[in-house]
Structures are given as structure tokens and as C-alpha cells.
Amino acid sequence: MTSPLALAPINQAQRMVTLRTFHLPEEEAETVAILLANRAITGASAHREWFVISADFPRDCAAHYPSEAAHVDLPVLCALAKEARSAGLRWLMLDPDARPVPGLPIHDWKATFCSEAAA
């Protein structure tokens, strides 16, 4: 079976796949934002708007955020990172403006995201 990441936009030069932010559950996006702000994981973000996460997550941050916790707190992100690594990718970009990737669920938290962004 083909990975859904095979249908996602991939920047080969940067070895980065672009996914829609809403492929993550809202709780995971919030956790990622906090972990990035605290520099517990490798990446960059604009709070809950977009994220760039190392595909080596959660292995590359084990000293600050144990892999066991990552798999419990961020199961969707861990699964996406594992698929990205398997495809030879280095980064995952999660962008709310990216087009949805067929085969990946979309979590309905956009209304919450939009109302917070307007505040």
C-alpha cells in the first residue's frame, strides 16, 4: 500500500513534505506549539499556524522530551514523522493553507483556530 505522503507536495531540495496543519488533531497542534516554544523539540513555528518539524522526531529530542511521552502525546505526528523518515525526508511542514493530502484525515478545529487568530 502506498503511503499518503506520496501524494503530498514534496520539496526534494529541502527534503521536506508539506501537509495541512489540520492533519493533526487540535490537541497535538497545541502540544507541538508549546514544545517548540520551550525548545523541547527541533523545529520552528508560528503558534498553531504553521510548523516545521524534524522528521527525526521524536528521536532527535529524546533528551528533552522522551520518545515514550511523544508517542502518547503526539501519536499522529509520530506516525507522520516515521513515514517521512521512511520516504527519505528530513522535514515536515504543517501549513493551514496547504491542500489536504488524500488518505490523511482532516481534523475539524479550523473554526477554533480562526476565532483565536481573530482575537
C-alpha positions, 0 to 999 in steps of 0.5 A: 500500500502506498503511503499518503505522503506520496501524494503530498507536495514534496520539496526534494531540495529541502527534503521536506513534505508539506501537509495541512496543519489540520492533519493533526488533531487540535490537541497535538497542534497545541502540544507541538506549539508549546514544545517548540516554544520551550525548545523541547523539540527541533523545529520552528513555528508560528503558534498553531499556524504553521510548523516545521518539524524534524522528521527525526522526531521524536528521536532527535529530542529524546533528551528533552522530551522522551520518545515514550511521552511523544508517542502518547502525546503526539501519536499522529505526528509520530506516525507522520514523522516515521513515514517521512523518515521512511520516504527519505525526508528530513522535514515536515511542514504543517501549513493551514493553507496547504491542500489536504493530502488524500488518505490523511484525515482532516481534523475539524478545529479550523473554526477554533483556530480562526476565532483565536487568530481573530482575537 
